[in-house]
Amino acid sequence: MNLEASTAGRQTPRAGYQHVTHAGASLSVAISVCLLPVIGAAQEPPVQLEPVVVSASGFAQPLADAIPHTSVHGREDIARSGHTDLAGLLAGVVGIDLVRSGGAGGLTSTFMRGAESRQVLFLVDGVRIESGTAGTARIENLLLEQVERVEVVRGNVSALYGSAAVGGVVQVFTRRGEGPPRGNASIGFGSRGEERASVGSSGAFGVDGATDYSLQASRHRTDGKSSIDTRLLPGADPDRDGFRNTSFTGSLGHRLSTRHRIGARIFWSESEVGLDDSFMVGPGRVEQQDSRLTVASAWWEARPTDRWRSTLRASIADDRSLSRYASGTEDPFDTRRNEVEWRNELSFGPGLLSLGLATAHERIATSIAYDRDHRNSQSAFAAYALKAGSHQAELALRHDDYSDVGDATTGSIGYGYEFDEQWKLLGRIATAFNAPTFNQLFYPGFGNPELDPERARSIELGIQYQREAVLLRATAFRTRYTDMIDSPPPTFLPSNVASAQAQGIELSANGVVRGWRMAASATFQSPTNRRTGETLLRRARRSGALDVSRSFGAWDVGADLAWGGSRRDFRIDTFAPVRLDSRARLGLRLQREVFADTSVVMRLDNVTDDDTPTAHGYLPTGRSFFVMLRWQPSGTR
């Protein structure tokens, strides 16, 4: 098998693996109603193009060939949705629970298959972006104008990515350049003083398009509203909590010869958000938080032979935050991660083999004197994937060694069997680990340097149906967590004493039926504490989403609904247990082409003005309206 070059995310007819550079009951009835006409009425061309994904196995493959349950959102999907940030887009993804502390720019926690935010890995162009102190990624600062594609892999993929990839992986790919150089621009206004603007250019030039580039800049601001319910906390500041963000992405690649290519990418985002402190009043309260995320990488790709591709990449991820207090004092936190990775992908026997090494150095800088402010890690990994006839198999093995918590070895085995051209059975087992954060290990007076990594074992079984433009999937999963880190009384010091289990069923349906684009999903899960039997905090046992859209000449109309069941939480005022009601958010959108390559985009969000919070005491954004004028020539990415 010769290795063929491909671009991740490009639409392609269904095929095997490709080589790529890494870089409650009423809901189930609604899902069933969506599935039946999809199965029986799909009328599409005999050859249907489908997206290519890379995050599920490490190799490029059609979405229908991904053994882990995977979703992909391309540039057209993102633009059509009308959402502003990554959190808004993920709210409609199967298996994901989002908890937002307030409106735009408010701290957002991501739960996937019952796993907490520290156990869900976020990548930007293949680079980890989580904070070394909190262990989570500030996804509320990732604006979609900078994004080319988003891939979501649900379930344990630690054998591919290492620490944190227990509940799943969300990988964001920034815009890339190809084809003749073209520009794009947009400007829009909305409720609560919202303003958005974006401008960019991308393409390729030189002999045979040897050099490609992409530049994109955006600005977003909103006056917002008070994020905390002052009826519960009368001492909280009732003023509006505004949000400001400026973002930039750039990429440059050059083909030196038929066997050598070099390139560099950068993502930069700077935000300011007003805060209502739920713990402090007076001069000690936090009034504003500034944050900045910089992700930069440079790579060299060589093809010594037609059957071997080698990529060397160096990357930097710098996550900075600055809390500003009413007293005028400031509290900075800075996490920097430097990494070098060498990956080799080879055609080996009937499949593809990936072998790699990586070394990383993490350092934090803050006004707080941590017991230790840095650590190193080394990784070695291998993966093999093949597809032969009706059989498909994927194996992965990874070893990570941390200078502060020791080593961990993880592995996964996946198998798929096609009964015929439409039906496919999928199964997978995997192990995972999650390294403790700097806060858990070394925070003065509260850290425990004796902590071990958290561990997990997962198993899942799925059935998939594909017919031309339609892809349906049902997946049953179970993950058991051991050595989980908790802070029990009386000392409240973190220790490896907790255990949990998350099990459930995910349903998803995507396709085009009689011109209607449809995406429906539902999750029924039971994330529980194995010692107490209680449902884990802030996880809904049932959730679902539905998105329907269609083009009528120059018009494109759509609607999306995200629903989440009740969930356990603690009161913001007394910290007593409380149960939050179920919630539903309906969005309507309309797009009209007014001139060649120019369109007006309108979105009405939270149509019913649902005010049910996802975190007790924090007010969600109410009904809002936004209108944008967008110029995007055909072929612009």
C-alpha positions in Angstrom: 0.0 0.0 0.0 1.5 3.4 -1.0 0.8 6.4 1.2 -1.3 9.0 -0.6 -1.3 12.6 0.5 -4.6 14.0 1.7 -5.9 17.1 3.4 -7.8 16.4 6.7 -11.4 17.5 6.5 -11.6 17.5 2.7 -14.8 15.8 1.4 -14.1 12.5 -0.1 -16.0 9.4 -1.3 -16.2 6.6 1.2 -12.8 4.8 1.4 -10.3 3.3 3.7 -7.6 4.9 5.8 -5.6 7.7 4.3 -2.2 9.1 5.4 -2.4 12.6 6.8 -0.1 15.0 8.6 -1.0 15.0 12.3 -1.2 18.3 13.0 -36.8 11.5 28.8 -39.2 9.4 26.9 -40.5 12.2 24.8 -37.0 12.9 23.5 -36.6 9.3 22.4 -39.9 9.5 20.5 -38.7 12.7 18.8 -35.4 11.0 17.8 -37.3 8.0 16.4 -39.5 10.2 14.3 -36.4 11.7 12.8 -34.8 8.3 12.1 -37.7 6.7 10.4 -38.0 9.1 7.4 -34.2 9.3 7.2 -34.0 5.5 6.7 -36.9 5.2 4.3 -36.7 8.4 2.2 -33.1 9.3 1.5 -32.9 10.4 -2.1 -29.4 11.5 -2.9 -26.8 10.9 -5.7 -25.3 7.4 -5.7 -21.9 8.7 -4.8 -22.1 10.8 -1.6 -19.2 12.9 -0.4 -18.5 12.6 3.3 -16.1 14.3 5.6 -12.7 13.0 6.5 -11.6 12.9 10.2 -8.2 12.4 11.8 -8.8 12.6 15.5 -10.6 9.2 16.0 -7.6 7.0 15.0 -4.7 9.4 14.2 -5.1 8.5 10.5 -7.3 10.2 7.9 -10.5 8.2 7.4 -14.1 8.8 6.3 -16.4 9.6 9.2 -18.3 6.3 8.7 -15.0 4.4 9.3 -14.3 6.0 12.7 -14.6 3.3 15.4 -15.0 5.7 18.3 -18.3 7.7 18.1 -17.2 10.8 16.2 -18.7 14.1 15.0 -17.3 16.7 12.6 -18.4 20.2 12.0 -17.0 21.8 8.8 -16.6 25.4 7.9 -20.0 25.6 6.1 -21.7 24.0 9.1 -20.1 26.5 11.5 -21.0 29.5 9.3 -24.6 28.3 8.9 -25.1 27.7 12.6 -24.7 31.4 13.5 -23.0 30.6 16.8 -20.3 32.8 18.1 -18.0 30.6 20.1 -17.0 27.0 20.4 -19.2 26.5 23.5 -22.3 27.4 21.5 -21.4 24.9 18.8 -20.8 22.1 21.3 -24.1 22.6 23.1 -25.8 20.6 20.3 -23.2 17.7 20.2 -24.3 14.3 21.4 -22.6 13.2 24.7 -21.6 16.7 25.8 -22.9 18.6 28.8 -22.0 22.3 29.0 -22.2 24.3 32.3 -21.8 28.1 31.8 -21.3 30.5 34.7 -23.1 33.4 33.2 -23.2 34.7 29.6 -20.6 35.3 26.9 -17.1 34.8 28.2 -18.3 33.2 31.5 -16.4 30.1 32.7 -17.6 27.1 30.8 -17.2 23.5 32.0 -17.4 20.6 29.5 -18.6 17.2 30.6 -18.4 14.3 28.1 -19.8 10.9 28.8 -20.0 11.7 32.5 -16.3 12.7 32.6 -15.5 16.1 34.2 -13.7 19.0 32.5 -10.2 17.9 33.6 -10.8 14.6 31.9 -11.8 16.0 28.5 -8.9 17.0 26.2 -9.0 20.1 23.9 -6.6 20.6 21.1 -5.9 23.4 18.7 -4.2 22.2 15.6 -3.0 19.2 17.5 -1.6 21.2 20.5 -3.0 20.8 24.0 -4.4 24.0 25.5 -5.5 23.1 29.0 -4.3 25.2 32.0 -1.6 23.5 34.0 -3.1 24.8 37.3 -6.9 24.2 36.7 -6.5 21.4 34.2 -9.3 22.7 32.0 -9.4 24.7 28.7 -11.1 28.1 28.4 -13.2 27.2 25.4 -15.4 30.3 25.9 -12.5 32.3 24.4 -12.4 30.2 21.2 -14.4 32.1 18.6 -15.6 30.3 15.5 -14.6 32.9 13.0 -11.1 31.5 13.4 -12.1 27.9 13.0 -12.0 25.7 9.9 -13.3 22.5 11.4 -14.1 20.9 14.8 -13.9 17.1 15.4 -15.4 15.6 18.5 -14.3 12.1 19.6 -16.4 10.6 22.4 -14.9 8.1 24.8 -11.6 7.0 26.1 -8.8 7.8 23.6 -5.9 8.2 26.1 -3.9 5.6 24.2 -3.7 8.1 21.3 -3.4 11.4 23.2 -2.2 10.6 26.7 -3.4 12.4 29.9 -6.9 13.9 30.1 -8.4 12.1 27.0 -10.7 10.0 29.2 -14.1 11.3 28.4 -13.1 12.3 24.9 -11.3 14.8 22.7 -12.3 18.0 21.0 -9.9 19.1 18.3 -10.2 22.5 16.7 -8.5 23.1 13.3 -7.9 26.8 12.4 -8.4 28.0 8.9 -6.1 26.8 6.1 -5.3 28.1 2.6 -5.8 26.5 -0.7 -6.8 27.5 -4.2 -6.5 31.1 -5.6 -6.1 33.8 -2.9 -9.4 35.1 -1.8 -10.6 37.4 1.0 -13.6 37.3 3.4 -15.2 39.8 5.7 -18.2 40.1 8.0 -19.8 42.6 10.4 -22.7 42.3 12.7 -24.7 43.7 15.6 -27.1 42.3 18.1 -28.8 42.4 21.5 -27.1 43.8 24.6 -24.6 45.9 22.6 -23.2 42.9 20.8 -20.8 43.7 17.9 -18.8 41.3 15.8 -16.4 41.9 12.9 -14.0 39.6 11.0 -11.7 40.0 8.0 -9.3 37.5 6.4 -7.6 36.1 3.4 -6.4 32.6 2.3 -5.1 30.8 -0.7 -2.0 29.5 -2.4 0.5 31.0 -4.8 3.8 30.3 -6.4 4.8 27.6 -8.8 2.0 25.0 -8.8 0.6 26.6 -5.6 3.8 25.6 -3.6 3.1 28.2 -0.9 -0.2 28.4 1.0 -1.3 30.9 3.6 -4.2 31.9 5.7 -4.8 35.1 7.8 -7.9 35.8 9.9 -8.6 38.4 12.5 -11.8 39.0 14.5 -13.3 41.2 17.2 -16.2 40.5 19.4 -17.8 42.6 22.2 -21.0 42.5 24.2 -22.3 44.5 27.2 -23.8 41.3 28.5 -25.9 41.1 31.7 -25.2 40.5 35.4 -24.0 36.9 35.6 -25.1 36.2 39.2 -28.7 36.2 40.5 -28.6 39.0 43.1 -31.8 37.6 44.7 -29.6 34.8 46.0 -26.6 36.9 46.7 -27.6 40.4 47.5 -24.0 41.4 48.1 -23.0 40.6 44.5 -22.3 43.4 42.1 -25.5 43.8 39.9 -23.8 45.6 37.0 -23.6 44.1 33.5 -20.7 41.7 32.9 -19.4 42.6 29.4 -17.1 40.5 27.2 -14.4 41.6 24.8 -12.3 39.3 22.6 -9.8 39.9 19.9 -8.5 36.9 18.0 -6.0 36.2 15.2 -4.9 33.0 13.3 -2.3 32.6 10.7 -0.7 29.8 8.8 2.0 29.5 6.2 3.2 26.4 4.4 5.7 25.8 1.6 6.5 22.7 -0.5 10.2 22.6 -0.8 10.1 19.6 -3.1 8.0 16.6 -3.8 9.3 15.0 -0.6 9.7 17.9 1.8 7.3 20.5 3.2 7.6 23.1 6.0 5.1 25.2 7.7 4.0 27.2 10.8 0.7 28.1 12.5 -0.3 30.5 15.2 -3.6 31.1 17.1 -3.9 34.1 19.4 -6.9 35.1 21.5 -7.1 37.9 24.1 -10.3 38.4 26.2 -11.7 40.5 29.0 -14.8 39.5 30.9 -16.6 41.2 33.8 -17.2 38.9 36.8 -19.6 38.7 39.7 -17.7 37.1 42.6 -19.9 34.5 44.4 -17.5 34.1 47.4 -16.2 37.6 48.3 -17.7 41.0 48.8 -16.0 44.4 49.2 -12.4 45.1 48.1 -11.6 41.3 48.0 -14.1 40.5 45.2 -12.9 39.7 41.6 -14.4 42.2 39.2 -12.7 41.3 35.9 -10.6 38.5 34.4 -8.3 39.0 31.5 -7.0 36.0 29.6 -4.8 35.3 26.6 -4.2 32.1 24.8 -1.3 31.7 22.3 -0.8 28.5 20.4 2.1 28.3 17.9 3.8 25.5 16.1 6.3 24.9 13.3 6.7 21.6 11.4 8.8 19.8 8.8 7.4 17.0 6.9 9.6 14.6 4.9 8.8 11.6 2.7 11.9 9.5 2.5 10.0 6.9 0.5 6.5 6.5 -0.9 5.7 4.3 2.1 7.0 6.5 4.8 6.2 9.9 6.0 8.0 11.6 8.9 6.9 14.8 10.7 8.8 16.8 13.2 6.8 19.5 15.1 7.7 22.0 17.8 4.9 23.8 19.6 4.2 26.3 22.4 0.9 26.7 24.2 0.8 29.7 26.6 -2.3 30.2 28.7 -2.4 33.4 30.8 -5.1 34.8 33.0 -5.2 37.9 35.2 -7.8 38.4 37.9 -8.5 42.0 38.8 -9.9 42.8 42.3 -12.1 45.6 43.5 -9.2 46.7 45.7 -7.0 47.3 42.6 -4.8 44.3 43.2 -4.1 41.7 40.5 -3.5 37.9 40.6 -1.8 36.5 37.5 -1.6 32.8 36.4 0.5 31.7 33.5 0.9 28.2 32.1 3.4 27.5 29.3 3.9 24.1 27.7 6.7 23.5 25.2 6.6 20.3 23.2 8.6 18.5 20.5 7.0 15.6 18.7 8.4 13.3 16.1 5.9 11.1 14.3 6.5 8.5 11.6 3.7 7.0 9.5 4.4 4.0 7.4 2.6 1.6 5.1 3.0 -1.7 6.8 1.5 -4.9 5.6 -2.2 -4.5 4.8 -2.5 -1.3 7.0 -0.9 1.9 8.3 1.5 2.1 11.2 2.3 5.2 13.3 5.3 5.4 15.6 6.3 8.5 17.6 8.2 10.1 20.4 7.4 13.4 22.3 8.9 15.4 25.1 7.2 18.3 26.9 8.1 20.9 29.6 5.4 22.6 31.6 6.0 25.7 33.8 3.6 27.9 35.7 4.2 31.5 36.8 2.0 33.2 39.4 2.2 35.5 42.5 1.5 32.4 44.6 4.5 30.5 45.8 3.7 26.9 44.6 5.8 24.1 46.2 6.9 23.3 42.6 6.4 25.3 39.4 7.5 22.9 36.6 7.5 19.4 35.3 8.7 17.3 32.4 7.1 14.4 30.5 8.3 12.0 27.8 6.0 9.9 25.6 6.3 7.0 23.2 3.4 5.8 21.2 2.4 3.4 18.4 -0.9 2.8 16.5 -1.9 0.5 13.7 -5.0 0.6 11.6 -6.2 -1.7 8.8 -9.3 -2.3 6.7 -9.5 -5.5 4.7 -12.8 -6.5 3.2 -15.6 -6.5 5.8 -13.1 -6.3 8.7 -11.6 -3.2 10.3 -9.2 -3.1 13.2 -7.3 -0.4 15.2 -4.7 -0.9 17.9 -2.9 1.8 20.0 -0.3 1.7 22.7 1.2 4.6 24.6 3.6 5.2 27.5 3.9 8.5 29.3 6.4 9.3 32.0 5.9 12.4 34.2 8.7 13.8 36.4 6.3 14.4 39.3 3.7 11.6 39.3 5.5 8.7 37.6 4.5 6.8 34.5 1.4 5.3 32.9 0.9 2.9 30.0 -2.4 2.9 28.1 -3.8 0.9 25.3 -6.9 0.4 23.1 -8.3 -2.2 20.7 -11.1 -1.4 18.2 -12.9 -3.6 15.7 -15.5 -3.1 13.1 -17.4 -5.6 10.9 -19.5 -4.7 7.9 -22.5 -7.0 7.5 -23.2 -5.4 4.2 -22.8 -2.1 2.5 -25.1 -0.4 5.0 -24.9 -2.1 8.4 -21.8 -2.2 10.6 -21.0 -3.5 14.1 -18.3 -1.6 16.1 -16.6 -2.4 19.4 -13.8 -1.0 21.4 -12.0 -1.4 24.8 -9.4 1.0 26.2 -7.5 2.1 29.3 -6.8 5.7 30.3 -5.1 7.9 32.8 -5.3 11.6 33.9 -2.3 13.3 35.5 -3.0 15.6 38.6 -2.8 19.3 38.1 -0.3 21.7 39.7 -3.1 22.9 42.0 -3.8 19.4 43.2 -0.1 18.6 43.6 1.6 21.7 44.7 -0.8 24.5 45.8 0.6 25.8 49.1 -1.3 24.3 52.1 -3.8 22.4 49.9 -1.7 20.3 47.5 -0.6 16.7 47.9 2.6 15.8 46.0 2.0 12.1 46.7 -1.0 11.9 44.4 -1.1 9.2 41.7 -2.7 9.6 38.2 -6.4 8.8 37.9 -7.1 5.6 36.0 -10.0 4.4 33.8 -11.2 1.4 31.8 -13.7 1.7 29.0 -15.8 -0.6 26.8 -18.2 0.4 24.1 -20.3 -1.4 21.5 -22.1 0.2 18.6 -24.2 -0.4 15.5 -24.1 1.9 12.5 -26.3 2.3 9.4 -25.1 4.2 6.4 -27.1 4.8 3.2 -25.8 7.4 0.8 -26.4 10.8 2.5 -27.5 9.3 5.8 -25.4 8.1 8.8 -27.1 6.6 11.9 -25.4 5.3 15.0 -26.2 3.8 18.4 -23.5 3.3 20.9 -23.6 1.7 24.4 -20.7 2.6 26.7 -19.3 2.1 30.1 -16.3 3.7 31.8 -15.0 2.9 35.3 -12.8 5.3 37.1 -10.4 4.4 39.9 -7.9 6.4 42.0 -10.0 9.5 41.3 -8.9 12.6 43.1 -11.2 14.0 45.8 -10.8 16.4 48.8 -12.7 14.7 51.7 -13.0 16.1 55.2 -11.6 16.7 57.7 -8.3 17.8 56.1 -9.8 18.5 52.6 -6.4 17.6 51.1 -6.7 16.0 47.6 -6.2 12.2 47.6 -6.8 9.2 45.4 -9.9 8.0 47.3 -12.8 8.3 44.8 -14.2 5.9 42.2 -17.0 6.5 39.7 -18.8 4.8 36.8 -20.4 6.3 33.7 -22.5 4.2 31.5 -25.2 4.9 28.9 -26.4 4.9 25.3 -25.8 7.6 22.6 -27.9 7.9 19.5 -27.1 10.1 16.5 -28.6 10.6 13.1 -27.1 12.9 10.4 -28.1 13.3 6.8 -29.9 15.0 3.9 -33.4 13.9 3.2 -35.4 15.5 0.4 -33.3 18.6 0.6 -33.5 18.9 4.3 -30.3 18.8 6.3 -30.9 17.1 9.6 -28.9 16.2 12.7 -30.5 14.6 15.7 -28.9 13.1 18.8 -29.8 11.8 22.3 -27.8 10.7 25.3 -29.2 8.5 28.1 -26.5 8.0 30.8 -25.9 7.2 34.5 -22.7 8.9 35.8 -22.5 7.8 39.4 -20.3 7.8 42.4 -19.6 4.1 43.0 -19.4 4.5 46.8 -22.5 6.6 47.4 -24.6 5.7 44.3 -25.4 9.4 43.7 -25.4 10.9 40.3 -22.2 13.0 39.8 -22.7 16.8 40.1 -23.8 18.9 37.1 -24.3 15.9 34.8 -27.7 15.5 33.1 -28.9 11.9 32.8 -30.8 12.7 29.6 -30.0 15.2 26.9 -30.6 15.7 23.2 -30.4 18.0 20.3 -32.1 18.5 16.9 -30.9 20.7 14.0 -32.9 21.1 10.8 -32.2 23.4 7.9 -32.9 23.8 4.2 -32.1 26.1 1.3 -34.9 27.7 -0.8 -33.1 29.4 -3.7 -31.3 32.4 -2.2 -32.8 31.7 1.2 -31.5 29.3 3.8 -33.6 28.6 7.0 -32.8 26.5 10.0 -33.8 25.7 13.6 -31.8 24.1 16.4 -33.0 22.7 19.8 -30.7 21.7 22.7 -32.4 20.0 25.7 -30.9 18.9 29.0 -32.5 17.0 31.8 -32.4 17.9 35.5 -29.1 17.7 37.3 -27.6 17.8 40.8 -25.7 20.9 41.9 -25.0 22.9 45.1 -26.6 26.2 46.1 -24.5 29.3 45.4 -25.6 30.9 48.7 -25.5 28.0 51.2 -23.7 25.2 49.4 -26.6 22.9 50.2 -27.5 20.2 47.6 -30.0 21.4 45.0 -31.5 19.9 41.8 -31.7 22.1 38.8 -34.7 21.8 36.4 -34.4 20.6 32.9 -33.9 23.2 30.3 -34.4 23.7 26.5 -33.0 26.3 24.2 -34.5 26.9 20.8 -32.7 28.9 18.1 -33.9 30.1 14.7 -31.7 31.3 11.9 -32.2 32.8 8.4 -29.7 33.5 5.7 -30.3 35.4 2.5 -27.9 36.0 -0.4 -28.3 39.7 -1.3 -25.5 40.1 -3.8 -23.0 37.8 -5.4 -20.9 36.2 -2.6 -22.6 38.5 0.0 -25.3 37.4 2.4 -27.3 38.5 5.4 -27.3 36.1 8.4 -29.8 36.4 11.2 -30.1 34.4 14.4 -32.7 34.5 17.2 -31.4 32.6 20.2 -33.2 31.2 23.2 -36.6 31.9 21.5 -38.6 30.9 24.6 -36.4 33.0 26.9 -35.6 29.9 29.1 -34.0 31.2 32.3 -33.0 27.8 33.8 -29.3 27.9 34.8 -26.8 25.2 34.2 -24.9 26.3 37.4 -27.0 27.4 40.4 -27.2 31.1 40.9 -25.7 32.0 37.5 -28.1 33.7 35.1 -28.0 32.3 31.5 -28.2 34.7 28.5 -31.8 35.4 27.7 -33.5 35.8 24.4 -31.2 37.5 21.9 -31.1 38.6 18.3 -28.1 39.0 16.0 -27.8 40.1 12.3 -24.6 39.9 10.2 -23.5 41.0 6.7 -21.0 38.4 5.4 -18.9 38.6 2.2 -17.3 35.3 1.3 -16.4 34.5 -2.3 -17.0 31.0 -3.6 -14.2 28.7 -2.6 -13.1 30.8 0.4 -12.4 28.7 3.5 
